[in-house]
Structure formats: structure tokens, C-alpha cells
Amino acid sequence: MTIRLLRTLIAVSDSRTFSAAAKVVHVTHAAVSQQMQTLEADLGIALFDRSTRTPELTPVAHQIIAKARIIVADYDNLVPSALGDGGLTGVISLGALRTTLTGLTPQAMAELKLNYPELGLHIRPGLTRTLITEVERGNLDAAIVTKPNLMPDGVLFRELTQEPMQLIAAPEEPENDPIRLLKTRPFIRFNRSAVLGMVIENWLLAKRIRVSETMELDSPEAIGSMVNANLGVSIVPDLAVKAPDAAAVKCLRLGADAPHRTLGLIHQESHIKMQAIDEIYAVLAGVIERATSERSAASR
């Protein structure tokens, strides 16, 4: 039994099929099948029920996978642990919401690399629910997410900021009443499978606002471009750290009861790379604080 075989087993569990797992571990479908047969022979147990068209994991396999995740994570962190550097010279895998990829994340990670040039970064975009699952499984060290209603056991949420929702319209739009705009203009919806999308949807339902939906997107840049082209209006977060080249739009407040999202960093509570994760949190918080101060100064 080797770490490589355990990695492949975990990939099969996460990807559900041998073909999808093969892409994750960069081998052929046949190689995945052969590796799993080797692992079964090494362990002396059946990991798969092959009576079905697509082999399914056996109950005991799920128990082994849970242990395998711990073994692989410990192996990956063996050198940082021995050196006592908390992962500051290793590789950190960070998940990030797409709404942060053109403002907060690049600015903060550039600062992190300046402080720790030997630290490697792997950044993976995704939606909150997917990123939480990946952190829980140990496939990501940390992730920038919108705070959900429930967090899984063993995963810690550290708040960074709260971003109120705002209505955006084309720059030339003459109307200034956001409620009237929502009721009379085509609506470009933020993906409802995202936590942020559900925050917006719940507010619309609570306000009994019926919108005329024209499209549903999960890219803030795409939404901004569509709104800029006068194809509709949308509700998006007033980002704490804005992209320098964002499409020009008209921004309107939704009022005192406007919904908001709580942005934060998540990671497993007991993580061997905690020092590196603490540094990531610190640079994220620092970038947000500076951006907030600059906006306050500009509005005076």
C-alpha cells in the first residue's frame, strides 16, 4: 500500500467514477482500475461492489477513505511539520469565490507572496458549498466563502467583512428607485445555487417583489457587463475590494433592510499549516481594511 494508491482511492470517492478520478490523478482509466485492484489485494478486502455497471464503494471502503484522507494530509504536511514552519515554505491550496478573484484575492495573495516568497499558492475558484466540502475533505487548506447557515463539524469560519447588497443598472438609466427598477426592468439573477444567490432570492421573496428574469449568471464580471450594456438590472454585493477595471454601472442602495453577505475564511480547526492560514487571514483583512479606509476618505 502506497500514498499514491490512497490518493487514487480518494479521487475515486470524490469523483464518483474511475474515468473522472483518472483525470484528477493524471493517469488512464485502466491505471486507476489496476491501482484499485492492487490496493484491494494489499488490504485483503473488497473496496468496490462490481456487480453494478459502475463499481460502487463498499461500506468498509468509506471507513478506509476517511482514514486515508488523514494519512495523505499528514504525509503532505510531513516536511512543514518537521521544520516547524507552519507551512510557510510549502504549498497552500486556497479556494476563492469568483466575486473575489478580481479584487480581494489577487491583492491579498500578492502581498502574501511578497512577505513569503517561498510559499507556493494553488488557487481554485468555486461556489461556497463546493469550497466548504473541499475544505472538509482536506482537498483545500482554506477558502474564502460566504457564511452559510450551517458549518460542518471541525471547520472554522473566520469573518472578514460584511458586504451589503445593492442594485446595479446601466449608467444611463434615469430611474433612481431600486424597487421600481426591479419591478419594471429585466432582471439578471445571481446563480441561486450559490449561497449569495439564495440571500438575494430570499430578500426578493420577503419584499414580495416579482421580477422578470432574463438570465442567471454566477460571474460578477459577466453580470456587470450585461448591466452595462443595458440588458437589465441586477442585485450584487457592494464589494469591499473592487476590481480596478470593473464595468461602469449605476449603483443604488436597497435601503436599511438590504440583505448582506458575510465574507470569511474557512479552514479545519486543527490544521498543521495554521501559521500560513493565519497569515492568509491577516493579509485578507489588511487589504479589506485599507480599501474601506480609502473609500471613507474619498466620500468625505
N, C-alpha and C positions, 0 to 999 in steps of 0.2 A: 504494500500500500504506500502510495506517494502523495505528496501535496498536489501534484498535477492531477491525479485521479480524483482527489477530493474536490478540486476546483471544477472539474468537469461535471461531477455529480451535482454540485451546487448550481452550475449553469443549466443543467437539465431540469432541476427543480424550478428555477426561476423562469426559464424559457418555455417549459411545458413539453417541448419536443426535442428529439435528437438533432433535427436539422437546424432549429433555431439556436440550440446550445453550441453546435459546431461553429456558427458564426461568432459567438461570444468568445470561445476559446481558440479560435483561428485554426481549426482542423477540419477534416472532412466528416461527413455523416458517418461513414464507415469507421473512421478512427474513434468517434465518440462511442459507437456501439461496441467496438473492441475494448476500449478502455473500461466501459461499464461491466463487460464480461470478466475482465481481469480483476476489477475491484470486487465483484461478487465472489470470484474464486478465492481471492485473498482473505475475504471476510468469512467465507463459508456460509453465506446466506443469500437469499434471493432479494434483490433490491427492486425488481420490476415484475409486474404481472404481465406476461407476454401473451396472454390469451386474448387480449383485445387488439384491435388493429393498430392503435398507438399504444406502446408499452406504458403502463401506469405504475407509479411508485407504490410500493407496498407500505403498510403501516409502520413496519420497523425501519424502512428507509427514511421516513420523515423524522424519526427519532435520531437516526445517524446523521442526517443532514444538519439538524440543529447543533449537534456536537461538532460536525465538520466545519461549520461556519466559525466556531470559536477557535478551532485548531488553525484554520487558514489565517484568521485575523491575527492570532498570536505569532504565527510564522512570519507574516508580513511586517509585523512590528518588532521582530526579534532584535534587529540592529539598533533601532531607536531606543528600545527598552534597555539594551545593554549599555549604550552610550549615555543614557540618562538625558537625552536632549529633547524629549517630549515630541519627537517627530519633526523638529525644525530643520533637519537636513535630509529628510526623506521626501516622500511624495504624499501630498494631501489631495484627496478627491472631494471636490465641493460641488454640491448641487445648487442650482440657482434658478429662480423664477425668470421667465422671459422678460417680465416687466423690469427686471433689474440689470439686464445684460448690456444695456447701452449707457447706463449712468452709474449706479451704485457699484455693481460688481467689478467692472474694469478699473474704476478709480481706486477702489479699496485694494484690489489684488496687485495693482501696480505699486502701491505703497508697501504692501507686504513683501513683494519681491525685492524692493529697494532695501528693506530692512534685513531680509533674509535671502540673499541671492542664491544660496544652495538649496533652498526649498523648492521642490517641484510641485506644480499645480496641474491637476486634471479637473476641468470644469465641465459639468454636464447639465444642460438645461432640462426643465421638466415642470410638470404641474405639482402642486403641493402634495396631493395624495400619493402620487408616484414617488416623489422625493422622500416622503416620510417612510414609505415602505422600504426604499433602498437604504436609508439610514438604519432602520430597524434591523434589516438583514445583514448590515455590515458592509454593503457594497459601496456606500458613500461614508466618508468620515464625518461630514457635516453638510447642512443645506440651508439656504435662505428660502423661507417659506412664509405663507400667510397662516396665521394661527388658526387651526381648526377647532371645532367644538370639543373634540377628544384627542388626547395624545396617547399613543401606545405606552405600555409599561416599559420603563427603562430608557425612554427617550425624553430628553430635557429640551424645553423651549425657552430661549432667552430673548426677551423682547428688545427690538432695536428702535422702532418708531411706530407711530400711528399715522396713516395716510387717509384723509377724508376723500370720499368720492366727489366728483364734480362732473357737470355736463359739459361736453365739448361740441362745438358747432363750427361751421365754416366761418372763416374770418369776416366774410361779407354779410353774414346773417344779421338782419335788422332786429329780430325779436330778442328780448332780454329776459323773458320769463321762462325758466327752465321747465316748469310743469307744462306750459302751453306748447313748448317745443316738443316735449316728449309725446304729447297727445296729437300733434299735427304734422310732425316730420317723420320720415322713415327712420327706423331705429336700428343701429348697428350694435348687436349684442356681444358682450364678452362671454366667451365659452362657459356654458353652465355646468360643465363637468369639473371646472376649476372652483376652488373654494371662493375665490373672488367673484366669479360669475354668479354663484349662489347668493352671496351677500347682496349683490345688485338686484337679483331676481326677487329676493325676499322683501327688499325695500319697495320695489315696484308693486308687489302684491299688497303689502301693508298700506301703501298710499292709494291703492285701487286705481293705479294708472295702467291703462291698456295701451300698449304700444303697437305700432305697425312694423313688425320686424322685417328687415330686408336682407340681413346676413348675420352670421355668427362666427366670430374670429377669436383666436387666442393669442394673436400677436399685437401688442400695443402699437408697434410701428405701422402695421397694416391698417389698424383701426384709425390711427391719426391721419394716414394718407387718404383713406376713404372719406373721412370727415372733411379734410382739407379740400377734397375735390367736390364737396357739396353733395355727396351721395347719401347723407343722413346725419343724425346726431348720435352721440353715444355717452355712456357713463363710464368713467375710468378713474383710477386713483390719481390724486394730486401728488405725484411722486416727490419724495423728499429730496432725491437726487435726480435731476433731469438730464436727459440726453442732450448733448450740445447741438445736435443737428435735427431735432425733432420737427415734424411738420407743423407749420403755423396753424393754430386753431384758436377759436374764441372760447374762453373758459368761464363758466358760470357756476356759482355756488348753489348747492341744493338746499341750503337752509340749516337751521340749528339742529335739526334731527337727521342730518345727512348721515348715511352709513359710512363706515370706515373699515379699513383693514389694518390688522396689527401685524407688522412685519417683524420677523425674528430669525434667529439662527438656532437650528436644532442639531443635536448630536446625542450619542449614547451617554448616559450618566457617568459611567466609569469607562473612559476611553484612554488608551495608552498614549495617544497623541494629544493629550489635553493641553499641553503648553502651546502647541501650534494652533489648536482650536481657539484658545483664549486670545492668541494674537490676531487671528482672523476676526473674532468678535470685536476686538479693540479697534482695528483699522476700519471695519464697517461702521462702528459707532462714531469714530472720529470723522469720517467722510460725511456722515449724515449731520453731525453737529456743525461742521464748517459750512455745509450747504444751507442749513437752516439759518445760521447767523448771517450769511451773505444775503439771503432773501429778506431777512428782517431789516438789515441795513439799507437795502435797495428800496424798500417800501416806505422808509421814513421821509 
